[in-house]
Amino acid sequence: MSLSRLQTATDILKARTRAYEAEAYQAHRGMGLGDGGEAPPLSLGARAVDHCLKGGLVCGGLHEVRSPLARDIGAATGFALGLAVRAMQAERGLRGGIVWVTDPATRVDGGGLFPAGLAQYGLDPSSVTMVEPGDLQSAMWAADEAAGCNGLAALIFQIKGNPVRFDMTATRRLMLRARQSGVLALTLRQSGGEEASAAATRWRVNTEMSGADDMLERGVGAMRLSLTLERNRAGRTGQWLLAWNPKDRSFDHAAPHPASASNAPAHSLDRLPV
């Protein structure tokens, strides 16, 4: 086994340990994990989006979030992270933890996660297991293993562009593992184009100017993003302007113009409840 795969296996073992703890908690409550039951849809919080999705995203499946340009990866990462946080919140402790697997090619211009930024999403950085293999093949293997971990709330697999190896067969395998375990699996495609996959939905995320902070003069308000549902196996598509609400840990519809702070609530990132 190569050094990179050995390190990957170690990280996955940590993730599995956390999953087993959640599974033991479930067993104590008399409720089995990954029992094949259909999970309720995962609401985003924004009414129009949830209505288009007929209640929300299907958990226990694969969804794709992509940023067409490298400059938009911050917004795309924020959207994926928000979905993962929503998944953890919906499970109410019955599933815990997020596994974040990265293709090494994304680290050149995609940066990394910042613990203080995770805290702005109401997320304890210790609940995120980062897996950083040395090559794409090992990253795909790690993502498959994580998708099959009963007890995890979400998997985020960050890749760059449209690698040939990550084809329809690979995404279908990832989707089937997530369906069996009940994990919310997200592919975060950095600087990638549209591509056929087994994902139930595909979202394009573009960066928008943040709104004003209504609590701090000249302060920067909540993250705003332009969200396009490009593909939806279950129904309609659409486009919306959203902002992350750190207090409620949900997405809100944002005002079309960032200066119109009175038209949509701005949530200070410096005044979050402890």
Salt bridges, closest charged atoms under 4 A:
GLU64 OE2 - ARG189 NE 2.88
GLU91 OE2 - ARG95 NE 3.71
ASP109 OD2 - LYS160 NZ 3.40
ASP144 OD2 - ARG173 NE 2.84
GLU145 OE1 - ARG16 NH2 3.06
GLU194 OE2 - ARG66 NH2 3.88
GLU194 OE1 - ARG202 NH2 3.28
GLU195 OE1 - ARG189 NH2 3.52
GLU230 OE2 - ARG66 NH2 2.75
GLU230 OE1 - ARG202 NE 2.86
GLU230 OE2 - ARG204 NH1 2.95
ASP252 OD2 - HIS267 NE2 3.56
